[in-house]
Amino acid sequence: MAISSSIWVWIAAFLTLAVFSFLYKDNIIYKMVEALFVGVSAGYSIVIILKHSFVPNIWKPLFVSHNLLYLIPFLLGLLFFAMLSRKTAYLTHIPFAFLIGSGAGFALPLVFQTNVMAQVKGTMLFAPSHYPSLGAFINALIIFIGVLTVLFYFFFSRGEKTNRGIIVKTGIAFIMIGFGASFGYTVMARLSLLVGRLYFLFGTWLGILH
């Protein structure tokens, strides 16, 4: 067993143990590390935004190339700071309106193509010869039945006196399977993070694992 002598490894180990201390109870050390994480994340985000967004998209075109068209987004961006005062907070409605409007205009075609057209195409059922194998056809058939029964459940099962027919019960089963799969995926993702931290503590820091 060889404990690491790197100061950065020791700092990382201390921060990891400080986060794990919340499993015992909420304490001042955990709150300090939480505040440190939020502060470092905010500072890192500001630096990334300045370097990769503000400087190449606003500063250089406006103040180096003297392209006055970039003065419009620059002034709109400055209006966001109006929220720091209650008297001028209403001015933030202007940049928010441009931001939401332009964002919706750019996002709607992409969302419709990916979340509507692609989903509709993915749930369409073709002849068995269209699929590369019998397993692929069965998979498509299950997806097709699941989509129809879930839609039937949401559209035709309102009220307390719901007719719990086979179609509605099948839709409920597919919904429960979907929720269960999502929950299982979330649990496995969190467990993978836990395993990574434990491997760091017992491997990189303490040198027990090789």
Secondary structure by P-SEA (a helix, b strand, c coil): ccccccaaaaaaaaaaaaaacccccccaaaaaaaaaaaaaaaaaaaaaaaaccccccccccccccccccaaaaaaaaaaccccccccccccaaaaaaaaaaaaaaacaaaaaacccaaaaaaaccccccccccaaaaaaaaaaaaaaaaaaaaacccccccccccaaaaaaaaaaaaaaaaaaaaaaaaaaaaaaaaaaaaacccccccc
